Amino acid sequence: MRAVVYDRYGPPEVQRLEEVARPVPRDDEVLVRIFATTVNRLDCATRDANRRSGPAIALISRAVFGIRRPRRRILGSELSGVVEAVGTNVRQFAVGDQVFGATGIGFGAHAEYICMRGNARIAHKPIGLSFEQAAPICDGAFNALACLKQAHLKKGQTILIYGASGAIGTAGVQLARQYGAHITAVCSTRNLELVKSLGADAVIDYTKEDFTRNGQTYDVIFDAVGKLSFRRCRGSLKRGGRYLATDGFRNLLLALRPWVVDGKKVRFPTSMPTKNDILMIKGLIDAGAYRPVIDRCYPLEEVVEATRYVETEQKTGNVVLTVSATS
Ligand SMILES: NC(=O)c1ccc[n+]([C@@H]2O[C@H](COP(=O)([O-])OP(=O)(O)OC[C@H]3O[C@@H](n4cnc5c(N)ncnc54)[C@H](OP(=O)(O)O)[C@@H]3O)[C@@H](O)[C@H]2O)c1
């Protein structure tokens, strides 16, 4: 089968298409023929051994993914496709089922085929979505959900979502609605209408207004794009408020410290996404309460161009790679 591989950490150009062996499903696995996948920030950070996140995170990244070179040669953490073969112990899926799912840091989705356990984060594709629309469901939603779970949001509480137009941000706005929170979304001018359409009650254009100086306070501030700091946001948090971080070693240390001032806490995502999470998100899509936002689609052959675009950190929502024709 064709797959995008990389054998050393580095820039987008370390990736190339190669013929590799097609995986064979074990008894508890399904073989999925992949029609679409994505390039996301997790792919980019892992491919570059998290070099931009500082030496501590870079070291952890190499310890997990391979000290000198990547142990797993194929990136790609989410996909949609059709079940082509089913292991003897799998009950949830049959040959021909249309599915979507996420492999997380297991990766492997930048390929024509992948094996996944039947009880892994894989579910039947929502009927109303194409394969291209279904591939990017998981990454932003799982990351946003892991953060929001830490906030213990209650109906009527206020949340400010910074970076509301990215993969995590667009998911965060839609998922925060499910908690009944009042949402203020922060993004640049070009994305204001989009985030309103996703359910934001109020919007702030950060090119025109600094939310930390307008006197408003929030129960939760969710930095969905890793561009803020707790220090900068502290004055905009209500007493007992929570600051949700998506990355940053400093935020991890702040979340671990045992003392708090004014009850204001930093929270870092700790939970791993589960099968229940993917089924919950599928339920929201089926009910018309959630939609993955897609910026651009590239063919698999253009993975380097797609990656360069993701690394501009300016994508709106998600970037999709089409792997196989759907007919
Ligand atoms: N995706 C993952 O798998 C993953 C996993 C773990 C952690 N993270 C971290 O989570 C963060 C967000 O990831 P993502 O995939 O959601 O990001 P993303 O999709 O790449 O975010 C892109 C969006 O960020 C906005 N943006 C860019 N610079 C900004 C700035 N200075 N201030 C405010 N908004 C800005 C841009 O919209 P505007 O033009 O509207 O500003 C753009 O639409 C990153 O820090 C990433 O490292 C990601």
The ligand as a Tripos MOL2 file, in Angstrom:
@<TRIPOS>MOLECULE
LIG
   48    52     1     0     0
SMALL
NO_CHARGES

@<TRIPOS>ATOM
      1 N1         -4.2200   19.6520   17.3290 N.am      1 LIG1
      2 C1         -3.5580   18.8170   18.1690 C.2       1 LIG1
      3 O1         -3.5060   17.6160   17.9840 O.2       1 LIG1
      4 C2         -2.9150   19.3710   19.4030 C.ar      1 LIG1
      5 C3         -2.5950   18.4930   20.4320 C.ar      1 LIG1
      6 C4         -2.0850   19.0250   21.6020 C.ar      1 LIG1
      7 C5         -1.8470   20.3800   21.7270 C.ar      1 LIG1
      8 N2         -2.1100   21.1700   20.6790 N.ar      1 LIG1
      9 C6         -1.8630   22.5940   20.8220 C.3       1 LIG1
     10 O2         -3.1140   23.2330   20.8190 O.3       1 LIG1
     11 C7         -2.9920   24.4810   20.2200 C.3       1 LIG1
     12 C8         -4.0400   24.6400   19.1380 C.3       1 LIG1
     13 O3         -4.0200   23.6000   18.2020 O.3       1 LIG1
     14 P1         -4.9920   23.6800   16.9450 P.3       1 LIG1
     15 O4         -4.7020   22.5000   16.1210 O.co2     1 LIG1
     16 O5         -6.3800   23.9180   17.3840 O.co2     1 LIG1
     17 O6         -4.4450   25.0370   16.2790 O.3       1 LIG1
     18 P2         -4.6740   25.5630   14.8270 P.3       1 LIG1
     19 O7         -5.8720   24.9300   14.2200 O.co2     1 LIG1
     20 O8         -3.3900   25.4850   14.0850 O.co2     1 LIG1
     21 O9         -5.0020   27.1060   15.1070 O.3       1 LIG1
     22 C9         -5.0360   27.9510   14.0250 C.3       1 LIG1
     23 C10        -5.8640   29.1860   14.3760 C.3       1 LIG1
     24 O10        -5.2380   29.8970   15.4190 O.3       1 LIG1
     25 C11        -5.5300   31.2540   15.2780 C.3       1 LIG1
     26 N3         -4.3650   32.0240   15.7120 N.ar      1 LIG1
     27 C12        -3.1430   32.0000   15.1630 C.ar      1 LIG1
     28 N4         -2.3440   32.8360   15.8460 N.ar      1 LIG1
     29 C13        -3.0980   33.4040   16.8330 C.ar      1 LIG1
     30 C14        -2.8460   34.3480   17.8500 C.ar      1 LIG1
     31 N5         -1.6460   34.9030   18.0030 N.pl3     1 LIG1
     32 N6         -3.8470   34.6630   18.6890 N.ar      1 LIG1
     33 C15        -5.0660   34.1020   18.5450 C.ar      1 LIG1
     34 N7         -5.3590   33.1980   17.5980 N.ar      1 LIG1
     35 C16        -4.3870   32.8690   16.7410 C.ar      1 LIG1
     36 C17        -5.8060   31.5050   13.7920 C.3       1 LIG1
     37 O11        -7.0690   32.1240   13.6520 O.3       1 LIG1
     38 P3         -7.2970   33.7020   13.6440 P.3       1 LIG1
     39 O12        -6.8400   34.2360   12.3180 O.co2     1 LIG1
     40 O13        -8.7690   33.8270   13.8330 O.co2     1 LIG1
     41 O14        -6.4910   34.2210   14.7630 O.co2     1 LIG1
     42 C18        -5.9580   30.1070   13.2030 C.3       1 LIG1
     43 O15        -7.2390   29.9400   12.6020 O.3       1 LIG1
     44 C19        -1.5600   24.6040   19.7310 C.3       1 LIG1
     45 O16        -0.8350   25.3090   20.7020 O.3       1 LIG1
     46 C20        -1.0910   23.1950   19.6830 C.3       1 LIG1
     47 O17         0.3010   23.0840   19.8750 O.3       1 LIG1
     48 C21        -2.6630   20.7210   19.5190 C.ar      1 LIG1
@<TRIPOS>BOND
     1     1     2 1
     2     2     3 2
     3     2     4 1
     4     4     5 ar
     5     4    48 ar
     6     5     6 ar
     7     6     7 ar
     8     7     8 ar
     9     8     9 1
    10     8    48 ar
    11     9    10 1
    12     9    46 1
    13    10    11 1
    14    11    12 1
    15    11    44 1
    16    12    13 1
    17    13    14 1
    18    14    15 2
    19    14    16 1
    20    14    17 1
    21    17    18 1
    22    18    19 2
    23    18    20 1
    24    18    21 1
    25    21    22 1
    26    22    23 1
    27    23    24 1
    28    23    42 1
    29    24    25 1
    30    25    26 1
    31    25    36 1
    32    26    27 ar
    33    26    35 ar
    34    27    28 ar
    35    28    29 ar
    36    29    30 ar
    37    29    35 ar
    38    30    31 1
    39    30    32 ar
    40    32    33 ar
    41    33    34 ar
    42    34    35 ar
    43    36    37 1
    44    36    42 1
    45    37    38 1
    46    38    39 2
    47    38    40 1
    48    38    41 1
    49    42    43 1
    50    44    45 1
    51    44    46 1
    52    46    47 1
@<TRIPOS>SUBSTRUCTURE
     1 LIG1         1 GROUP 0 **** ****
